[in-house]
Amino acid sequence: MSHALTLPGALARHAQQTPDRTALRVKRMGIWQPYTWADYRDETAACALALGELGIGPGDHVAILSDNRPEWLFADLGTQTLGARAVGIYQTNPAEDVAYVLSHARCRVLFCEDQEQVDKAVECRAETPSVEQIVVFDPRGTHGYDDDRLVTWDDWRARGFELLKQKPNAFTEYVAGLDPDAPAMVVYTSGTTGQPKGALISGRNAMEIAPGVCEMLGVTPEDQLLSYLPLCHVAEKIFTYFTPLTAGAVVHFGESIETVRQDLSEVSPTIFLGVPRIWEKMHASVTLKMKDSSPLKRRLFDWAARVGQQIADRRRAGTATGGDRVMWALADFLVFRPLQERLGMRRCRIPVTGAAPISAELLSWFHGIGVPVLEGYGQTECAGVSHINPPGAERIGTVGTTLPGLECRIADDGEICVRGPAVFVGYLHNDEATAKTVVDGWLHTGDIGEEDDDGYLRITGRKKEIIITAGGKNLSPEKIENALKMSPYIKEAVAIGDRRKFISALVQIEPDAVGDWATRREIPYTSFGDLSGRPEVRELIAKAINEANDKLARVEQVRAFRLFDKELHQDDGELTATQKVRRRAIAEKYAALIEGIYSKKKPAESSASSDAEASS
């Protein structure tokens, strides 16, 4: 069987062909330290041999509970080298959620980031009897723990290299015997509508889809990437594992999630994946910065952004002129270049977004400042990606065309279905759900969409989340919510209106932006709840909603809203680990607040309700 159809096999190939070329860089103590492809292979092999000494083999599960770091890759690929399955757990998960994954997957070994994550594993020991060993990357604070399962990464690694000296060809032998069709990893879904399901992804799923991504995006060994989104999420796996192990690109790991902005400036990646929230935050930070700038700078920026969007539109339409090139060069010199450098996007030729809906208006804004963000689409169940916009031929408002080797069709009810080698093996311990999801080889995504004559796919909503108003109109809540979140003052929005006479919304303010706005106007506040309860803030949000309504169809417009008096949080069951809103939980938890909106007389259709009250 071909090595290239497994991730460890791809690693073996690069280590053999370009052993001294840099594969990874990690920032430690302020210095970017490299790992060559040979280092990468040897670290992975040592981890695999240490796992093998514990008896880990095909069908076993090994969990990783950590921020992104090279050791994650060594543990994950070391597990796969043995034919076992790597299981990622979000480091933001509370102990009970960690216990659920460890128990559901019956994990035998757990790799932990630090004391905080070890505490979760120790707390749930009674519920996770399958865990035999806990390997700690950063053991500070854990030396006094009375748990015989704990071992430090340094000791674990040392034992692995001892075994590697005894069996120098072990990695090659293991890789040669791997079955690319066997599950290699378990990626748990978001769990927006219930407990997350463990999707089984095979080596073939990953390595059949990766060449298509590299081909469409033009990925080369010269490309630089920054790994910062959670590696338990399949989207980050594409840009930290699948694509780099196919093309040989270099992956960087910063010091922590808090240093991403600085890391972006230093690495200046040529390929960058940002979920919509990342792009929304960038847009908000630039917008707020401009509000604090001098009148001259504001006018200059507004001119450049307006001209930039017009030229970007003509470029996509193929009607750009020589005058456009001159005007773009001027705007680039005066505005775009320094802005892109500040954002860490100056060298980024492939900025990508996915994993959640994003507004077309936001994408147009980024294209207008010279950062042509490409929207893609996929699911965990199809190895993370099935569609992407080709660079230079992107169509804003669509998620692009199908990747090579995949097929897409729209069912009679509008559901998007995908077929091909990326479709997953099935759900762990859940044959019933698997049978409902994959029918005759077609993955039923649960998303509603439409294809144009050129094969570009447009997502119009989630099958289970479409709002059907009392008047019978089918509306997408994501479209409404994304329109609202274009405001730098709105962090989260939940559109309400199923079987109702009009659309309303529950809104969470962006505390930093609104706090700055209030401070500059000398509006005192003491807490998030106090700030969101201020009448001036309610008027600010009403204005933002009215501006969003101007861009929505009449039936989609938000007629009333209420403000959350607290930030939505995963620990409160309101968000998933990927920060997606749990709509069902919100509807249940804030049922009284929602009913309060509709128990009053319908607000005037010309504007959002201005008497919105903060939740209590």
Stockholm file with secondary structure:
# STOCKHOLM 1.0

chainA/1-616         MSHALTLPGALARHAQQTPDRTALRVKRMGIWQPYTWADYRDETAACALALGELGIGPGDHVAILSDNRPEWLFADLGTQTLGARAVGIYQTNPAEDVAYVLSHARCRVLFCEDQEQVDKAVECRAETPSVEQIVVFDPRGTHGYDDDRLVTWDDWRARGFELLKQKPNAFTEYVAGLDPDAPAMVVYTSGTTGQPKGALISGRNAMEIAPGVCEMLGVTPEDQLLSYLPLCHVAEKIFTYFTPLTAGAVVHFGESIETVRQDLSEVSPTIFLGVPRIWEKMHASVTLKMKDSSPLKRRLFDWAARVGQQIADRRRAGTATGGDRVMWALADFLVFRPLQERLGMRRCRIPVTGAAPISAELLSWFHGIGVPVLEGYGQTECAGVSHINPPGAERIGTVGTTLPGLECRIADDGEICVRGPAVFVGYLHNDEATAKTVVDGWLHTGDIGEEDDDGYLRITGRKKEIIITAGGKNLSPEKIENALKMSPYIKEAVAIGDRRKFISALVQIEPDAVGDWATRREIPYTSFGDLSGRPEVRELIAKAINEANDKLARVEQVRAFRLFDKELHQDDGELTATQKVRRRAIAEKYAALIEGIYSKKKPAESSASSDAEASS
#=GR chainA/1-616 SS CCGGGSHHHHHHHHHHHSTTSEEEEEEETTEEEEEEHHHHHHHHHHHHHHHHHTTCCTTCEEEEESCSCHHHHHHHHHHHHTTCEEEEECTTCCHHHHHHHHHHHTCSEEEECSHHHHHHHHHTGGGCTTCCEEEESSCTTCTTCCCTTEEEHHHHHHHHHHHHHHCTTHHHHHHHTCCTTSEEEEEECCCTTSSCCEEEEEHHHHHHHHHHHHHHHTCCTTCEEEECSCTTSHHHHIIIIIHHHHHCCEEEECSCGGGHHHHHHHHCCSEEECCHHHHHHHHHHHHHHHHTSCHHHHHHHHHHHHHHHHHHHHHHHTCCCHHHHHHHHHHIIIIIHHHHHHHTCTTCSEEEECSSCCCHHHHHHHHHTTCCCEEEECCGGGTTCSEECCTTSCCTTSCCEECTTCEEEECTTSEEEEESTTSCCEETTCHHHHHHHEETTEEEEEEEEEECTTCCEEEEEETTTCEECTTCCEECHHHHHHHHTTSTTEEEEEEECTTSSSEEEEEEECHHHHHHHHHHTTCCCSSHHHHHTCHHHHHHHHHHHHHHHTTSCGGGSEEEEEECSSCCCGGGTSBCTTCCBCHHHHHHHTHHHHHHHHHSCCCCTTSCCTTCCBCC
#=GC SS_cons         CCGGGSHHHHHHHHHHHSTTSEEEEEEETTEEEEEEHHHHHHHHHHHHHHHHHTTCCTTCEEEEESCSCHHHHHHHHHHHHTTCEEEEECTTCCHHHHHHHHHHHTCSEEEECSHHHHHHHHHTGGGCTTCCEEEESSCTTCTTCCCTTEEEHHHHHHHHHHHHHHCTTHHHHHHHTCCTTSEEEEEECCCTTSSCCEEEEEHHHHHHHHHHHHHHHTCCTTCEEEECSCTTSHHHHIIIIIHHHHHCCEEEECSCGGGHHHHHHHHCCSEEECCHHHHHHHHHHHHHHHHTSCHHHHHHHHHHHHHHHHHHHHHHHTCCCHHHHHHHHHHIIIIIHHHHHHHTCTTCSEEEECSSCCCHHHHHHHHHTTCCCEEEECCGGGTTCSEECCTTSCCTTSCCEECTTCEEEECTTSEEEEESTTSCCEETTCHHHHHHHEETTEEEEEEEEEECTTCCEEEEEETTTCEECTTCCEECHHHHHHHHTTSTTEEEEEEECTTSSSEEEEEEECHHHHHHHHHHTTCCCSSHHHHHTCHHHHHHHHHHHHHHHTTSCGGGSEEEEEECSSCCCGGGTSBCTTCCBCHHHHHHHTHHHHHHHHHSCCCCTTSCCTTCCBCC
//
